Amino acid sequence: MQDDQSGGDVLRFAPSPNGWLHLGHAYSALFAFEMAKRIGGRFLLRIEDIDKGRCRSEYEEAIYEDLAWLGLEWEDPVRRQSEHFAEYERGLKRLREMDLVYPCFATRKEIQDAIVASGIPLQNWPTDPDGAPLYPGICKDMPKERLNELMWEGRTYAWRLDMEKAKQEAERINGGPVTFVEEGESTRGDHGLLPVEPQLFGDVVIARKDVPTSYHLAVTMDDALQGVTLVTRGQDLFPATYIHRILQVLLGLPEPRYHHHGLVRDEAGRRLSKSAEDMGLRELRSAGRSSADIRRMVGL
């Protein structure tokens, strides 16, 4: 694949090998690739495979095959997140040293039980932008001695970012409110210099006991380590930018620009997804579709 290291913007496509690529992935990959060509930038492929339970080698191989079939070229070597846990662990260690994360031992059932015990009906409990119930803070105020005891007992836990403290510290470091540049459109239809609203997510999981990272930490550090200057991705990931910008400021990482694009939807208006087992590129290829057909189907 191409290995041009010339200047200009650096863009990337970063799929997870936990299923077959569908039309939505094709659109996102082609969007980044064509934009890189148009503005004289570089295009990178990254494999986001930190979910060891769901990611499979056959899906990863299919990613390379499908993207090459679409006519995409990318630089070698391809960054695979599973090979860089030590780097993410250093980022987590920095957040721990700043006293901005804490271990949470609560299971999903315990979290749900705590919400029910609050007297607020589960359906009325506030949710984050992804639709998940906001964490009710079960372990947040637990004495550190007790937290250490639970860790020594070998209990499973997740590292949560104390979002209130993290936002305050990021604003202190930044010398004011944290913002980002949106060159596409937000979910509200605005663009330009936008403020972050990380409090909408509450105390998000930033890493786990067995995996020293999460999507948020890994993607933030990867973009910095790979020199990505323009992040293109679907509007469904727009709110995640709030968390990523906070992490960038806290960890002293460079700030990329962002371009969130529209999503490929079915006739009912539902966005395509792996979980819904929407028709993959492999199936479309088997049905006789060409790469030119795929481009027309996604409007590129």
Backbone bond lengths (Angstrom), bond angles and torsions (degrees), N, CA, C in turn:
res aa  C-N    CA-C-N  psi(-1)  N-CA   C-N-CA  omega(-1)  CA-C   N-CA-C  phi
1 M - - - 1.455 - - 1.527 110.37 -
2 Q 1.339 114.92 170.53 1.458 118.64 -174.42 1.521 111.31 -63.94
3 D 1.321 115.41 146.24 1.459 120.02 179.52 1.517 111.11 -131.67
4 D 1.341 116.23 27.40 1.454 121.77 178.97 1.518 109.35 -65.65
5 Q 1.307 117.79 121.90 1.461 122.63 -179.26 1.525 111.73 -106.88
6 S 1.356 116.18 27.43 1.454 119.82 -177.97 1.525 110.57 -67.59
7 G 1.341 114.84 170.64 1.451 120.41 -176.65 1.512 112.39 -72.89
8 G 1.335 115.44 -168.23 1.447 120.09 -178.39 1.510 111.53 98.44
9 D 1.325 115.27 -179.32 1.452 120.53 -179.27 1.521 112.24 -66.83
10 V 1.320 115.11 152.40 1.470 122.08 176.39 1.519 107.55 -117.13
11 L 1.342 116.25 123.26 1.451 122.75 179.67 1.520 109.28 -118.69
12 R 1.325 116.93 164.03 1.457 119.12 -177.75 1.523 111.41 -150.30
13 F 1.321 114.89 156.88 1.460 122.56 168.82 1.516 105.50 -121.85
14 A 1.339 116.52 129.63 1.471 119.54 -170.13 1.531 111.23 -131.98
15 P 1.331 117.85 78.50 1.466 120.45 -179.79 1.524 112.27 -82.63
16 S 1.326 115.34 159.78 1.469 121.77 173.80 1.520 108.59 -103.32
17 P 1.326 118.71 130.79 1.469 121.27 -178.76 1.528 112.05 -81.83
18 N 1.331 115.88 59.62 1.463 120.56 179.15 1.521 111.82 -117.93
19 G 1.339 116.05 20.53 1.459 122.55 178.39 1.513 108.75 171.21
20 W 1.325 115.91 175.91 1.460 120.25 -179.85 1.527 109.78 -80.23
21 L 1.316 116.98 145.68 1.460 121.16 176.88 1.527 109.92 -67.22
22 H 1.355 116.42 141.02 1.460 121.10 176.79 1.533 109.36 -118.48
23 L 1.320 116.47 -172.45 1.462 120.25 -175.74 1.523 112.81 -60.91
24 G 1.326 117.03 -32.99 1.454 119.66 178.01 1.514 111.92 -62.63
25 H 1.335 116.20 -40.89 1.469 120.14 176.25 1.530 110.52 -65.40
26 A 1.340 115.96 -41.36 1.464 119.76 -179.77 1.521 110.35 -58.84
27 Y 1.329 115.69 -43.56 1.463 119.30 179.89 1.527 111.36 -62.76
28 S 1.333 117.22 -46.22 1.460 121.20 -177.84 1.526 111.20 -63.85
29 A 1.339 116.13 -42.40 1.467 120.18 179.59 1.524 110.96 -65.72
30 L 1.330 116.47 -46.89 1.459 120.55 -179.73 1.525 111.28 -65.30
31 F 1.328 116.87 -37.40 1.465 121.31 178.92 1.523 110.06 -58.26
32 A 1.338 116.70 -49.15 1.466 120.72 -179.32 1.526 111.41 -66.65
33 F 1.329 116.20 -43.54 1.457 121.26 -177.48 1.536 110.95 -63.22
34 E 1.331 116.45 -47.82 1.461 120.17 -177.80 1.524 111.24 -68.45
35 M 1.334 116.75 -36.23 1.465 118.87 177.57 1.523 110.51 -65.29
36 A 1.338 116.66 -41.77 1.462 120.11 178.65 1.526 110.46 -59.04
37 K 1.324 116.39 -42.49 1.466 120.15 178.87 1.531 110.54 -65.09
38 R 1.326 116.03 -41.82 1.462 120.55 -175.27 1.518 112.17 -66.74
39 I 1.336 117.77 -35.84 1.469 119.93 -176.34 1.529 112.34 -101.21
40 G 1.347 115.95 7.32 1.459 119.06 178.14 1.507 113.72 72.57
41 G 1.330 117.08 31.14 1.461 121.40 -179.38 1.516 113.18 -100.92
42 R 1.309 115.86 -172.08 1.464 123.16 178.72 1.524 109.24 -108.24
43 F 1.340 115.56 150.45 1.461 122.02 -179.61 1.520 109.68 -121.38
44 L 1.335 115.43 125.56 1.456 121.57 -179.53 1.524 109.73 -115.36
45 L 1.325 115.13 151.00 1.462 122.31 171.47 1.519 107.37 -114.12
46 R 1.326 116.12 132.71 1.463 121.28 178.52 1.525 108.26 -129.27
47 I 1.316 116.35 138.14 1.459 121.52 178.52 1.527 108.77 -102.22
48 E 1.326 116.21 114.19 1.466 121.19 -177.27 1.533 109.05 -95.02
49 D 1.326 114.76 88.02 1.465 120.98 -171.17 1.524 112.95 -118.75
50 I 1.350 116.61 42.34 1.465 117.97 179.55 1.526 111.83 -77.20
51 D 1.331 117.73 -19.07 1.472 121.04 178.71 1.522 108.49 -81.44
52 K 1.322 115.80 87.56 1.468 120.94 -173.42 1.526 112.29 -65.49
53 G 1.315 117.35 -23.30 1.452 120.24 -178.64 1.515 114.12 -77.00
54 R 1.337 117.26 -28.07 1.463 120.70 -174.97 1.523 114.10 -109.71
55 C 1.326 117.74 -22.63 1.463 120.62 -177.04 1.525 110.46 -79.16
56 R 1.325 115.77 137.91 1.464 120.91 -177.36 1.520 110.13 -134.49
57 S 1.333 115.45 147.89 1.462 121.15 -176.30 1.526 112.17 -62.80
58 E 1.344 117.26 -34.57 1.466 118.64 -179.59 1.521 111.81 -66.65
59 Y 1.328 116.90 -32.26 1.454 119.40 176.15 1.525 110.78 -69.37
60 E 1.335 116.30 -38.14 1.465 119.73 178.93 1.520 110.98 -64.45
61 E 1.320 116.96 -44.69 1.469 120.15 178.39 1.523 110.57 -61.79
62 A 1.329 116.54 -37.59 1.462 120.31 179.64 1.520 111.26 -65.84
63 I 1.343 116.85 -33.25 1.469 120.34 177.51 1.526 109.84 -59.83
64 Y 1.336 116.02 -48.86 1.469 119.71 179.77 1.526 110.74 -60.30
65 E 1.331 116.79 -44.27 1.465 120.89 -178.30 1.523 111.56 -64.11
66 D 1.332 116.47 -46.69 1.459 119.99 -177.45 1.523 111.74 -64.65
67 L 1.335 116.94 -43.44 1.460 119.94 -177.87 1.524 111.24 -67.94
68 A 1.335 116.99 -38.98 1.466 119.87 176.92 1.532 110.12 -64.73
69 W 1.327 116.92 -39.15 1.467 121.85 177.99 1.527 111.22 -62.63
70 L 1.343 116.66 -33.77 1.464 121.10 177.58 1.531 112.28 -74.13
71 G 1.337 116.34 -10.59 1.455 119.95 179.18 1.513 114.59 96.17
72 L 1.330 117.47 13.45 1.453 120.62 179.92 1.520 111.38 -84.08
73 E 1.318 116.07 146.95 1.463 123.29 173.42 1.519 107.77 -127.28
74 W 1.316 115.83 145.39 1.461 120.14 -177.99 1.518 109.80 -143.97
75 E 1.327 115.09 165.48 1.457 120.61 -177.21 1.524 111.24 -82.06
76 D 1.314 115.48 146.77 1.463 122.54 171.56 1.523 108.74 -100.58
77 P 1.353 118.44 150.22 1.458 125.57 -3.64 1.520 111.81 -80.82
78 V 1.327 116.24 156.14 1.456 121.68 174.62 1.535 108.08 -78.81
79 R 1.304 116.69 131.60 1.471 120.50 178.84 1.527 109.02 -79.36
80 R 1.325 115.70 126.30 1.466 122.30 176.56 1.527 107.08 -112.54
81 Q 1.321 116.53 119.98 1.462 120.29 -174.01 1.526 112.84 -58.62
82 S 1.326 118.06 -33.44 1.464 120.87 -176.98 1.521 112.72 -63.90
83 E 1.334 117.36 -13.64 1.459 121.66 -179.87 1.531 112.01 -94.74
84 H 1.338 117.31 4.21 1.460 119.96 -172.16 1.525 112.96 -131.35
85 F 1.323 116.99 28.32 1.459 119.71 -179.29 1.534 112.08 -59.87
86 A 1.329 117.16 -33.30 1.467 120.09 -179.02 1.528 110.99 -63.09
87 E 1.330 117.16 -35.66 1.462 120.52 178.90 1.527 110.66 -68.10
88 Y 1.342 116.21 -43.64 1.463 119.41 178.95 1.528 110.73 -64.71
89 E 1.323 115.88 -34.94 1.464 119.88 179.94 1.521 110.45 -63.63
90 R 1.321 117.05 -33.87 1.468 119.88 177.26 1.525 110.35 -66.74
91 G 1.329 116.30 -37.80 1.457 118.97 176.63 1.520 111.60 -65.49
92 L 1.341 115.89 -41.90 1.466 120.36 177.32 1.524 110.78 -62.95
93 K 1.332 116.41 -40.92 1.464 120.88 179.35 1.531 110.32 -60.67
94 R 1.312 116.24 -39.65 1.467 119.75 178.83 1.524 110.55 -63.16
95 L 1.314 117.62 -42.37 1.467 121.21 178.86 1.520 111.01 -66.25
96 R 1.334 116.84 -34.87 1.462 120.37 176.97 1.527 110.41 -66.96
97 E 1.324 116.07 -41.67 1.466 120.15 179.05 1.527 111.48 -63.61
98 M 1.311 116.05 -28.31 1.463 120.99 178.34 1.530 111.26 -84.28
99 D 1.329 116.02 -1.12 1.467 122.41 -179.99 1.525 111.33 58.76
100 L 1.333 115.59 43.42 1.458 120.99 -178.24 1.524 113.03 -111.53
101 V 1.329 117.11 -2.53 1.460 120.95 177.32 1.520 109.41 -127.80
102 Y 1.314 116.29 157.99 1.461 121.25 177.52 1.521 109.02 -146.60
103 P 1.344 117.41 150.38 1.466 119.80 179.88 1.526 110.82 -77.78
104 C 1.309 115.54 138.93 1.468 121.65 178.06 1.521 108.09 -121.98
105 F 1.322 116.49 121.97 1.461 122.50 -176.64 1.523 112.42 -100.29
106 A 1.320 117.49 0.42 1.463 121.37 -176.20 1.523 111.40 -71.74
107 T 1.318 115.48 134.39 1.462 120.82 174.61 1.528 108.98 -81.52
108 R 1.327 116.62 169.89 1.465 119.70 177.91 1.520 110.68 -60.31
109 K 1.342 116.44 -39.26 1.463 119.56 179.69 1.525 111.07 -66.01
110 E 1.333 116.50 -40.42 1.458 119.57 178.89 1.523 111.25 -64.96
111 I 1.316 116.42 -36.41 1.461 120.32 177.19 1.524 109.97 -65.79
112 Q 1.337 115.47 -45.01 1.463 119.20 178.56 1.522 111.25 -63.68
113 D 1.330 117.37 -40.87 1.467 121.06 178.53 1.526 111.33 -62.59
114 A 1.348 116.41 -38.34 1.462 120.46 179.40 1.524 110.86 -65.78
115 I 1.324 115.94 -37.27 1.469 119.82 178.17 1.524 109.68 -65.72
116 V 1.337 116.75 -45.69 1.464 121.22 179.36 1.526 110.66 -61.84
117 A 1.365 115.95 -40.71 1.466 120.81 -178.81 1.529 112.14 -66.69
118 S 1.323 117.55 -19.83 1.465 120.69 -179.86 1.526 112.25 -70.20
119 G 1.334 115.66 -16.32 1.455 119.75 -178.70 1.513 113.40 93.13
120 I 1.342 116.72 -6.91 1.467 120.95 177.87 1.527 107.87 -92.55
121 P 1.329 118.72 123.62 1.469 120.40 178.97 1.526 111.22 -54.06
122 L 1.322 116.35 140.07 1.460 121.09 -175.85 1.528 111.69 -53.67
123 Q 1.340 116.11 -38.54 1.464 119.09 -178.41 1.524 112.65 -70.38
124 N 1.331 116.85 -15.36 1.466 120.70 178.97 1.529 113.09 -100.25
125 W 1.336 116.62 -5.02 1.460 120.12 -179.72 1.534 109.05 -69.31
126 P 1.324 118.27 138.99 1.477 119.61 -179.01 1.526 111.90 -62.74
127 T 1.314 115.05 145.74 1.464 121.73 179.32 1.523 110.02 -119.44
128 D 1.338 115.83 159.76 1.460 120.42 177.24 1.529 109.12 -83.00
129 P 1.338 118.75 176.30 1.462 120.79 -178.28 1.530 114.31 -59.91
130 D 1.346 117.53 -18.52 1.456 120.75 177.49 1.526 112.52 -91.15
131 G 1.327 116.28 -0.18 1.451 120.28 177.86 1.515 115.53 91.16
132 A 1.329 118.13 2.77 1.465 121.79 179.57 1.529 110.05 -86.41
133 P 1.346 117.76 144.24 1.471 119.54 178.36 1.526 110.61 -60.31
134 L 1.316 116.91 138.17 1.457 120.57 176.93 1.527 109.59 -64.95
135 Y 1.312 115.33 140.60 1.463 121.58 -178.79 1.526 109.77 -63.63
136 P 1.347 117.84 127.38 1.463 120.62 -176.23 1.526 115.45 -81.52
137 G 1.340 117.62 5.05 1.470 120.06 173.38 1.508 115.28 80.17
138 I 1.336 117.23 31.56 1.464 120.84 -176.30 1.523 112.63 -56.15
139 C 1.325 117.32 -46.34 1.473 121.25 -175.49 1.522 113.45 -100.61
140 K 1.317 117.26 -1.07 1.468 120.27 -171.13 1.521 112.45 -62.67
141 D 1.319 116.54 -40.98 1.459 119.66 -177.35 1.526 113.17 -103.88
142 M 1.332 116.15 15.08 1.457 119.93 178.72 1.531 109.70 -69.09
143 P 1.322 119.32 136.14 1.467 120.54 179.58 1.524 111.70 -55.15
144 K 1.341 116.00 142.35 1.459 119.59 -178.05 1.517 112.19 -60.68
145 E 1.329 117.27 -31.93 1.466 120.35 178.65 1.524 110.06 -61.08
146 R 1.347 116.92 -42.05 1.457 120.73 179.75 1.520 111.11 -69.71
147 L 1.321 117.01 -38.86 1.464 120.64 176.97 1.520 110.72 -61.33
148 N 1.330 116.34 -42.66 1.469 120.14 178.67 1.519 111.41 -64.48
149 E 1.326 117.03 -37.78 1.458 120.73 177.97 1.523 111.10 -61.52
150 L 1.320 116.03 -44.45 1.459 120.72 -179.43 1.525 111.27 -65.17
151 M 1.329 116.09 -36.79 1.460 119.51 177.95 1.525 110.61 -65.69
152 W 1.333 116.82 -42.83 1.464 120.95 179.72 1.525 111.72 -66.66
153 E 1.336 116.52 -26.45 1.461 119.97 177.71 1.526 112.01 -74.36
154 G 1.310 116.23 -8.68 1.463 120.22 178.23 1.513 114.15 86.00
155 R 1.324 116.88 15.17 1.467 120.12 -179.94 1.527 110.90 -65.06
156 T 1.322 116.49 145.99 1.459 121.93 175.49 1.526 109.08 -71.40
157 Y 1.324 116.56 139.74 1.458 119.45 -179.68 1.531 110.84 -151.41
158 A 1.318 114.06 165.34 1.460 121.69 174.40 1.520 108.19 -122.95
159 W 1.302 116.38 148.20 1.463 121.04 174.22 1.525 108.07 -90.13
160 R 1.329 116.47 121.49 1.462 121.36 178.58 1.524 110.39 -106.98
161 L 1.310 115.12 142.44 1.461 121.22 176.94 1.522 109.00 -84.33
162 D 1.325 116.45 122.98 1.462 120.82 175.74 1.525 106.32 -71.80
163 M 1.328 115.69 95.29 1.462 119.50 -167.72 1.524 113.08 -65.01
164 E 1.307 117.21 -37.05 1.466 119.08 179.75 1.525 110.70 -62.98
165 K 1.322 116.89 -47.55 1.465 120.71 178.45 1.522 110.98 -66.30
166 A 1.333 116.43 -40.45 1.464 120.81 -178.08 1.527 110.57 -63.51
167 K 1.319 116.95 -43.09 1.466 120.76 179.98 1.532 110.25 -64.81
168 Q 1.325 116.62 -42.72 1.465 119.80 179.17 1.525 111.32 -62.83
169 E 1.340 116.21 -42.93 1.464 119.70 -179.10 1.523 110.98 -68.15
170 A 1.326 116.82 -39.47 1.463 120.39 178.75 1.526 110.60 -63.09
171 E 1.323 116.72 -40.51 1.469 119.74 178.52 1.521 111.49 -68.21
172 R 1.339 115.85 -33.74 1.470 118.76 176.55 1.522 109.90 -65.58
173 I 1.339 116.70 -46.93 1.464 121.09 -180.00 1.524 110.68 -63.34
174 N 1.329 115.00 -40.22 1.465 120.99 -175.55 1.527 112.45 -77.20
175 G 1.320 116.28 -15.10 1.451 119.50 -177.32 1.516 113.12 75.11
176 G 1.327 116.05 23.63 1.462 120.54 -179.77 1.513 110.10 153.43
177 P 1.332 117.86 -175.40 1.466 121.92 -178.94 1.530 112.28 -54.94
178 V 1.319 115.96 143.19 1.469 122.22 178.64 1.522 108.80 -86.24
179 T 1.315 116.36 132.74 1.466 122.29 -178.50 1.522 109.42 -131.15
180 F 1.320 115.61 177.26 1.465 120.86 172.43 1.520 108.88 -151.98
181 V 1.335 115.59 161.48 1.458 121.25 -179.07 1.519 109.30 -99.89
182 E 1.329 116.43 118.01 1.463 123.08 177.75 1.527 108.86 -103.90
183 E 1.338 116.53 115.64 1.458 120.76 -179.04 1.527 112.02 -95.24
184 G 1.326 116.54 -12.09 1.460 119.60 175.86 1.511 108.53 -98.72
185 E 1.350 115.55 -121.76 1.453 120.06 177.04 1.514 109.53 -140.53
186 S 1.308 115.93 138.13 1.450 120.04 175.45 1.520 108.96 -74.58
187 T 1.313 116.87 176.46 1.457 120.88 177.24 1.525 110.84 -66.62
188 R 1.342 117.27 -15.89 1.466 121.17 176.86 1.527 111.71 -95.26
189 G 1.334 116.04 -3.67 1.458 119.35 178.24 1.512 114.89 90.40
190 D 1.361 118.06 5.53 1.458 119.32 179.07 1.519 110.42 -100.26
191 H 1.330 116.07 168.71 1.460 121.15 179.56 1.528 108.23 -154.42
192 G 1.348 114.70 -177.68 1.458 118.85 -176.12 1.510 110.64 95.05
193 L 1.319 117.12 -147.88 1.464 122.08 -179.69 1.529 108.74 -83.02
194 L 1.337 116.35 114.83 1.458 120.93 -174.57 1.527 110.94 -120.39
195 P 1.326 118.39 146.83 1.469 121.34 177.24 1.517 110.71 -79.95
196 V 1.321 116.92 154.12 1.464 120.97 175.09 1.527 109.32 -89.74
197 E 1.331 115.22 150.91 1.461 121.44 178.27 1.535 109.59 -132.35
198 P 1.326 117.76 60.24 1.459 120.57 -174.90 1.516 114.28 -64.73
199 Q 1.342 116.59 -21.64 1.457 119.86 179.92 1.526 111.82 -61.99
200 L 1.321 117.31 -18.42 1.466 120.71 178.20 1.522 112.05 -64.40
201 F 1.343 116.52 -21.02 1.461 121.04 -179.36 1.524 112.73 -95.15
202 G 1.318 117.48 -13.72 1.455 118.84 -175.11 1.518 110.56 66.94
203 D 1.323 116.88 -155.03 1.473 121.98 -177.37 1.534 109.56 -83.69
204 V 1.323 116.49 87.84 1.461 121.58 -175.58 1.529 111.47 -71.56
205 V 1.332 114.64 154.82 1.466 121.07 173.87 1.522 108.03 -74.20
206 I 1.338 115.83 127.26 1.454 121.09 -176.85 1.528 111.66 -110.69
207 A 1.335 117.10 -16.22 1.464 122.55 177.82 1.529 107.60 -170.09
208 R 1.338 115.80 171.87 1.461 120.62 178.23 1.525 109.49 -132.90
209 K 1.314 115.19 168.26 1.456 120.50 -177.98 1.526 111.37 -58.45
210 D 1.337 116.44 -44.65 1.469 120.33 -175.26 1.521 113.72 -90.50
211 V 1.324 117.17 -17.53 1.468 121.69 178.04 1.523 107.37 -131.04
212 P 1.339 118.31 112.21 1.470 121.12 -171.71 1.522 114.55 -77.25
213 T 1.327 116.39 36.85 1.457 119.77 178.93 1.516 108.98 -163.86
214 S 1.317 114.92 175.05 1.455 123.72 172.73 1.520 106.03 -137.60
215 Y 1.320 116.81 176.58 1.460 119.69 175.31 1.528 109.99 -53.82
216 H 1.313 116.92 -46.24 1.471 120.29 -173.92 1.526 112.13 -62.84
217 L 1.322 117.08 -46.87 1.464 120.09 -178.32 1.529 110.84 -69.47
218 A 1.342 116.14 -44.61 1.465 119.70 -176.54 1.526 111.91 -64.19
219 V 1.329 117.27 -46.57 1.461 119.34 -176.61 1.525 110.80 -67.28
220 T 1.320 117.12 -34.88 1.465 120.34 178.89 1.517 110.62 -65.84
221 M 1.325 116.38 -45.96 1.463 119.49 -179.53 1.521 111.75 -70.96
222 D 1.327 117.41 -37.38 1.470 120.75 178.92 1.521 111.28 -61.32
223 D 1.331 116.11 -47.46 1.466 118.73 -179.00 1.526 111.31 -58.83
224 A 1.328 116.54 -37.83 1.465 120.08 178.51 1.524 110.88 -70.25
225 L 1.324 116.70 -47.01 1.466 121.16 -177.09 1.526 111.99 -65.59
226 Q 1.328 116.78 -29.33 1.465 120.04 179.94 1.528 112.64 -93.54
227 G 1.323 116.93 0.14 1.458 119.86 177.33 1.517 114.10 71.47
228 V 1.343 117.31 27.29 1.467 120.77 179.61 1.524 108.95 -68.20
229 T 1.330 116.00 127.47 1.464 120.79 -177.53 1.520 112.76 -109.84
230 L 1.343 116.96 -18.76 1.461 121.46 179.17 1.525 108.34 -136.77
231 V 1.326 115.88 110.53 1.468 121.72 -179.58 1.523 108.23 -92.62
232 T 1.333 116.62 116.75 1.456 121.38 173.88 1.527 107.92 -109.73
233 R 1.323 116.43 132.48 1.464 121.33 179.48 1.522 108.65 -166.70
234 G 1.335 116.24 171.51 1.450 121.28 -175.70 1.514 113.45 -68.87
235 Q 1.333 115.47 157.09 1.459 120.53 -179.04 1.523 112.43 -65.63
236 D 1.330 117.55 -17.96 1.462 119.21 176.84 1.526 111.39 -65.14
237 L 1.336 116.85 -21.21 1.464 121.42 179.36 1.528 112.57 -98.01
238 F 1.318 116.79 3.91 1.469 119.20 -179.26 1.527 112.35 -55.24
239 P 1.341 120.04 -49.35 1.470 119.02 -177.97 1.522 113.61 -61.36
240 A 1.345 117.83 -28.05 1.465 120.52 -179.98 1.524 111.23 -61.10
241 T 1.330 116.48 -22.93 1.465 120.69 178.97 1.522 111.02 -60.12
242 Y 1.339 117.23 -30.50 1.469 119.99 178.10 1.527 110.71 -58.61
243 I 1.334 115.61 -45.69 1.467 120.63 -179.27 1.519 110.19 -69.12
244 H 1.322 116.56 -43.09 1.463 120.64 -175.97 1.525 111.84 -64.18
245 R 1.333 117.06 -38.35 1.458 118.79 178.90 1.534 111.46 -67.94
246 I 1.329 116.70 -38.38 1.465 119.49 176.53 1.522 109.81 -60.68
247 L 1.337 117.02 -45.48 1.464 120.69 179.90 1.527 111.34 -64.11
248 Q 1.322 117.31 -39.09 1.467 120.26 178.97 1.519 111.07 -59.92
249 V 1.307 116.64 -43.66 1.472 120.19 -179.78 1.525 109.97 -67.29
250 L 1.321 117.07 -46.24 1.465 120.75 -177.67 1.524 112.06 -62.30
251 L 1.331 117.36 -38.17 1.470 121.64 -176.10 1.523 112.51 -94.07
252 G 1.319 117.62 3.68 1.463 120.19 178.26 1.511 113.56 67.65
253 L 1.334 117.43 36.26 1.467 122.22 -177.24 1.523 110.39 -98.33
254 P 1.330 117.41 153.70 1.464 119.99 -179.91 1.527 111.24 -66.69
255 E 1.318 115.48 155.92 1.467 122.00 -178.57 1.526 110.75 -100.51
256 P 1.332 118.15 115.98 1.462 119.82 174.18 1.527 110.44 -82.69
257 R 1.316 116.98 169.41 1.460 121.61 168.99 1.532 107.68 -91.16
258 Y 1.314 116.21 164.50 1.463 120.03 -176.66 1.523 110.83 -129.15
259 H 1.329 114.13 146.43 1.468 120.66 174.77 1.520 107.00 -140.73
260 H 1.323 116.08 100.69 1.464 120.78 179.04 1.527 108.62 -92.55
261 H 1.319 114.86 126.02 1.467 120.14 -175.90 1.527 111.01 -105.38
262 G 1.324 115.48 166.65 1.456 121.33 178.54 1.523 111.58 -65.29
263 L 1.325 116.24 168.09 1.450 122.40 -176.80 1.532 110.73 -108.33
264 V 1.315 115.45 149.08 1.459 120.29 174.33 1.529 107.61 -80.00
265 R 1.326 116.26 126.70 1.463 120.45 -176.86 1.526 110.82 -124.03
266 D 1.333 115.16 159.15 1.459 119.14 176.85 1.522 109.65 -82.87
267 E 1.325 116.82 -175.46 1.460 120.77 -174.95 1.526 112.10 -64.06
268 A 1.340 116.99 -23.88 1.464 120.85 179.84 1.521 112.21 -87.47
269 G 1.345 116.96 -1.03 1.452 120.56 -179.96 1.508 114.17 89.76
270 R 1.335 118.19 3.14 1.463 121.96 179.86 1.516 109.36 -81.45
271 R 1.322 116.75 134.57 1.459 118.84 178.17 1.524 109.84 -72.47
272 L 1.321 115.77 146.59 1.459 120.87 -178.31 1.526 110.01 -72.96
273 S 1.347 115.85 148.52 1.462 119.76 -179.93 1.512 110.28 -154.68
274 K 1.342 115.07 156.34 1.460 120.40 175.89 1.519 110.67 -67.39
275 S 1.335 115.97 -40.07 1.458 120.16 -175.72 1.522 111.99 -61.04
276 A 1.334 116.87 -28.99 1.464 120.43 178.61 1.522 111.63 -87.84
277 E 1.342 115.73 2.68 1.465 122.06 178.26 1.527 111.60 56.71
278 D 1.352 115.46 43.12 1.453 118.99 176.32 1.525 110.10 -65.98
279 M 1.331 114.99 152.82 1.460 120.34 -174.48 1.521 111.34 -55.00
280 G 1.340 115.62 127.21 1.450 121.15 -177.69 1.515 113.14 -86.70
281 L 1.320 116.06 167.11 1.459 120.63 178.36 1.524 111.11 -61.83
282 R 1.330 116.85 -34.85 1.465 120.09 179.26 1.529 111.20 -60.89
283 E 1.332 115.09 -40.67 1.474 119.17 179.21 1.518 111.16 -68.46
284 L 1.322 116.24 -38.95 1.458 119.91 178.58 1.526 110.38 -65.81
285 R 1.318 116.46 -38.46 1.466 120.42 176.54 1.519 110.26 -63.08
286 S 1.338 116.03 -44.50 1.470 120.60 -179.60 1.530 111.29 -63.83
287 A 1.339 115.69 -28.82 1.461 120.14 179.70 1.524 112.25 -80.79
288 G 1.353 116.44 1.37 1.453 120.39 176.10 1.517 115.33 96.20
289 R 1.330 117.01 6.71 1.458 119.13 178.07 1.521 110.05 -72.86
290 S 1.332 116.58 146.77 1.466 121.72 177.90 1.526 109.25 -100.65
291 S 1.329 115.61 168.25 1.463 118.99 177.45 1.527 110.45 -63.34
292 A 1.349 116.75 -32.55 1.464 120.28 176.57 1.526 110.09 -65.40
293 D 1.334 117.17 -36.56 1.474 120.77 176.06 1.517 110.64 -60.86
294 I 1.332 115.70 -43.39 1.463 120.26 -178.49 1.522 110.10 -62.35
295 R 1.314 116.88 -43.50 1.465 120.66 178.56 1.520 111.41 -59.72
296 R 1.340 115.76 -41.40 1.463 118.83 178.63 1.532 110.91 -67.59
297 M 1.323 116.28 -38.08 1.472 120.79 -178.79 1.521 112.58 -63.51
298 V 1.337 116.00 -32.51 1.472 119.43 -178.85 1.530 111.86 -99.45
299 G 1.334 116.67 1.82 1.461 120.27 174.79 1.508 114.64 80.03
300 L 1.348 118.23 28.69 1.464 121.50 178.03 1.531 110.45 -122.54
